[in-house]
Every structure is written in C-alpha cells, then in structure tokens.
Amino acid sequence: MSGFDVSRNDVDQISVLYLSGFLDAHTTPKFEHALQTLIKEDRVKVIVNLKDLDYISSAGLGVFMGFIEEIREKGGDIKLSNLSPKVFKVFDLLGFPALYQIFDAEDEAKTKFNETK
C-alpha cells in the first residue's frame, strides 16, 4: 500500500494543498475531503502543490474535475504547481493545461491569484 498525504497552508485568501505520495482510487477520498473542507470554509482560491506527488491515476484526476466547476462558480480557481515531469505528462495527456493554469513554482501561482483580486 502506497502512502498518500494532504497537508494545507493558508496564506491570506489563498489555500495551498500539498499532495504527496500516490493519488489513486484508494486515496482520493482524503483529497476530496480536503477540497470539500476548503469549499465549506469558503476558501476557493486553491493552489495544489504537487512537488511530492509520485503518481496520479485517472481517479485522482477525476477529483480535480469534480471540484473545479463548483470552485469556479464561487469565484475561485484551482491552480497547479510544482508538477514533476512524470505527473505533468499525465495531466498533459488528458488536456489539463487547457483547463487549469499550471505553474513551475507555487509563488507564481500565488502571484497570479493576487493579480485577480
């Protein structure tokens, strides 16, 4: 069983979720819960930092798709940062760069949010 963890850091209006390990069908509930909590708290400016994510399955990608609409309807967005080449390739194959802003660094994503206050 591969480990998976989500940690969170709030900076002003922005919440950063750090994913590490393997995001697959078994571990998606943990990620879903983290996003649901943010929405409940009305924190809809979300950066998902994937620097420690080793693997993502289609189930993991489905979580992003499942929440993006609701978050955007509330005036927020999900931005992605620090993807490894391997993880980026999966996102890229499924056309995510057309739907999500993907940044090399978390700070770039924060700057982008701050531009659109």
PATOR-935105 format. One line per field, with one value per residue: residue in three letters; x, y, z of N, C-alpha, C in turn. Coordinates in steps of 0.2 Angstrom, whole numbers, plus 5000, padded with zeros to 4 digits. Last residue first. Example, Ala and Ser with C-alpha at 12.3 -4.5 7.8 and 13.67 -1.06 7.14 Angstrom:
<atoms>
r <- [Ser/Ala]
nu <- [5064/5066]
nv <- [4989/4972]
nw <- [5035/5039]
cau <- [5068/5062]
cav <- [4995/4978]
caw <- [5036/5039]
cu <- [5064/5066]
cv <- [5000/4984]
cw <- [5039/5039]
</atoms>
This chain:
<atoms>
r <- [Lys/Thr/Glu/Asn/Phe/Lys/Thr/Lys/Ala/Glu/Asp/Glu/Ala/Asp/Phe/Ile/Gln/Tyr/Leu/Ala/Pro/Phe/Gly/Leu/Leu/Asp/Phe/Val/Lys/Phe/Val/Lys/Pro/Ser/Leu/Asn/Ser/Leu/Lys/Ile/Asp/Gly/Gly/Lys/Glu/Arg/Ile/Glu/Glu/Ile/Phe/Gly/Met/Phe/Val/Gly/Leu/Gly/Ala/Ser/Ser/Ile/Tyr/Asp/Leu/Asp/Lys/Leu/Asn/Val/Ile/Val/Lys/Val/Arg/Asp/Glu/Lys/Ile/Leu/Thr/Gln/Leu/Ala/His/Glu/Phe/Lys/Pro/Thr/Thr/His/Ala/Asp/Leu/Phe/Gly/Ser/Leu/Tyr/Leu/Val/Ser/Ile/Gln/Asp/Val/Asp/Asn/Arg/Ser/Val/Asp/Phe/Gly/Ser/Met]
nu <- [4962/4972/4984/4984/4985/4998/5005/5003/5010/5023/5025/5025/5032/5027/5009/4995/4978/4967/4963/4974/4981/4974/4974/4979/4992/4995/4994/5005/5015/5016/5022/5034/5040/5030/5024/5022/5004/4988/4973/4957/4947/4932/4918/4910/4912/4925/4920/4912/4922/4932/4928/4930/4943/4950/4945/4951/4964/4962/4957/4969/4982/4999/5013/5020/5021/5028/5023/5011/5000/4986/4978/4963/4951/4941/4934/4923/4923/4918/4930/4939/4932/4933/4947/4948/4940/4948/4959/4953/4948/4960/4965/4961/4963/4977/4992/5005/5015/5006/5001/4996/4986/4984/4973/4972/4970/4983/4987/4987/4991/4990/4992/4989/4997/4999/5008/5003/5004]
nv <- [5200/5195/5195/5184/5173/5175/5173/5160/5155/5158/5151/5137/5135/5132/5130/5130/5132/5121/5118/5115/5106/5094/5084/5072/5073/5082/5074/5065/5074/5078/5067/5068/5080/5086/5102/5115/5118/5124/5131/5133/5147/5156/5159/5149/5142/5137/5127/5119/5115/5107/5095/5085/5087/5083/5069/5064/5062/5050/5042/5040/5044/5049/5049/5057/5073/5084/5094/5100/5110/5119/5132/5141/5150/5147/5145/5142/5131/5122/5122/5115/5103/5098/5096/5086/5076/5073/5067/5056/5049/5044/5033/5023/5028/5039/5046/5044/5057/5072/5089/5103/5117/5133/5146/5164/5175/5172/5156/5140/5124/5106/5090/5073/5058/5041/5026/5010/4994]
nw <- [4961/4952/4957/4966/4957/4953/4964/4966/4956/4959/4971/4966/4949/4937/4935/4926/4925/4916/4904/4896/4904/4903/4893/4896/4894/4905/4916/4913/4913/4926/4932/4926/4930/4944/4947/4953/4954/4948/4955/4954/4960/4963/4962/4962/4951/4953/4962/4954/4944/4951/4956/4947/4942/4953/4953/4942/4945/4953/4943/4935/4947/4950/4960/4968/4974/4979/4971/4969/4976/4971/4978/4977/4983/4991/5005/5013/5020/5011/5003/5011/5013/5000/4999/5009/5003/4992/4998/5003/4992/4985/4988/4979/4967/4970/4972/4982/4988/4993/4991/4999/4995/5000/4999/5000/5007/5018/5016/5024/5019/5022/5015/5012/5007/5005/5002/4995/5000]
cau <- [4958/4965/4983/4984/4979/4993/5006/5001/5003/5020/5024/5020/5033/5033/5015/5000/4984/4970/4958/4969/4984/4973/4972/4971/4989/4995/4989/4998/5014/5014/5015/5030/5038/5036/5022/5027/5011/4993/4979/4962/4950/4938/4923/4910/4906/4924/4925/4910/4916/4934/4928/4924/4937/4951/4944/4943/4962/4965/4953/4963/4978/4991/5009/5024/5016/5030/5030/5012/5007/4988/4984/4966/4957/4940/4941/4923/4926/4914/4923/4940/4933/4926/4944/4952/4939/4941/4960/4957/4944/4956/4967/4961/4956/4974/4984/5001/5014/5012/4999/5002/4986/4989/4975/4974/4964/4978/4990/4983/4994/4987/4993/4987/4995/4997/5006/5007/5000]
cav <- [5201/5195/5199/5191/5174/5175/5180/5165/5154/5161/5158/5139/5137/5129/5134/5126/5135/5123/5119/5119/5113/5098/5091/5072/5069/5084/5080/5063/5071/5083/5069/5062/5079/5083/5095/5110/5120/5118/5131/5128/5143/5154/5164/5153/5146/5142/5132/5122/5119/5114/5101/5085/5088/5089/5074/5065/5067/5057/5043/5044/5039/5051/5046/5052/5068/5077/5093/5093/5109/5112/5130/5135/5151/5145/5146/5147/5137/5124/5125/5122/5107/5099/5101/5092/5079/5075/5073/5060/5052/5050/5038/5021/5026/5034/5048/5041/5050/5068/5082/5099/5109/5128/5140/5158/5172/5177/5162/5146/5130/5113/5095/5080/5063/5047/5031/5016/5000]
caw <- [4967/4950/4952/4969/4961/4948/4961/4971/4956/4953/4971/4970/4956/4939/4936/4929/4925/4923/4909/4893/4903/4908/4891/4897/4890/4898/4916/4914/4907/4921/4934/4926/4923/4941/4945/4955/4954/4950/4951/4957/4955/4964/4960/4968/4951/4949/4965/4960/4942/4948/4961/4951/4938/4951/4959/4942/4940/4956/4949/4932/4942/4950/4955/4964/4972/4982/4971/4968/4975/4973/4974/4979/4979/4984/5003/5008/5023/5016/5000/5009/5018/5002/4995/5009/5009/4991/4994/5008/4997/4983/4992/4987/4969/4966/4972/4977/4988/4992/4990/4997/4997/4997/5002/4996/5004/5016/5016/5021/5022/5020/5020/5010/5012/5002/5006/4995/5000]
cu <- [4952/4960/4976/4983/4979/4986/5000/5000/4999/5012/5021/5019/5026/5033/5021/5006/4989/4976/4961/4964/4979/4976/4971/4969/4981/4992/4989/4993/5007/5012/5012/5023/5034/5035/5029/5026/5016/5000/4984/4968/4955/4941/4930/4916/4906/4918/4925/4914/4913/4927/4929/4923/4931/4945/4945/4942/4955/4963/4955/4958/4972/4988/5002/5020/5020/5025/5032/5019/5008/4995/4985/4972/4962/4946/4942/4930/4926/4916/4919/4934/4934/4927/4937/4949/4942/4939/4953/4958/4947/4951/4964/4962/4956/4967/4981/4994/5010/5011/5006/5000/4992/4988/4979/4976/4966/4972/4986/4987/4990/4990/4991/4989/4993/4995/5004/5004/5004]
cv <- [5203/5195/5200/5196/5182/5177/5181/5172/5159/5160/5161/5147/5139/5129/5130/5130/5131/5127/5122/5122/5118/5105/5095/5080/5070/5080/5082/5068/5068/5080/5074/5063/5073/5081/5092/5103/5114/5121/5126/5129/5138/5150/5163/5158/5150/5146/5138/5128/5123/5118/5108/5092/5089/5091/5081/5069/5069/5063/5050/5046/5043/5046/5048/5049/5063/5072/5086/5090/5102/5111/5123/5134/5146/5147/5143/5149/5143/5130/5127/5125/5114/5104/5103/5098/5085/5079/5077/5067/5057/5053/5045/5028/5025/5033/5043/5043/5048/5061/5078/5092/5106/5121/5135/5152/5165/5173/5167/5152/5136/5119/5102/5085/5070/5052/5037/5022/5006]
cw <- [4966/4956/4950/4963/4963/4952/4956/4968/4961/4953/4965/4970/4960/4947/4939/4929/4929/4921/4915/4898/4900/4907/4897/4896/4890/4894/4908/4913/4907/4915/4929/4927/4922/4934/4942/4953/4956/4950/4953/4952/4958/4958/4962/4968/4957/4949/4960/4962/4948/4946/4957/4955/4942/4946/4957/4948/4941/4951/4952/4938/4940/4945/4955/4959/4967/4980/4974/4968/4975/4971/4976/4974/4981/4980/4996/5005/5019/5020/5006/5006/5016/5008/4997/5005/5010/4997/4993/5004/5002/4988/4990/4991/4976/4969/4967/4978/4982/4992/4989/4996/4994/5000/4998/5001/5001/5013/5014/5022/5019/5023/5018/5016/5009/5008/5002/4999/5000]
</atoms>
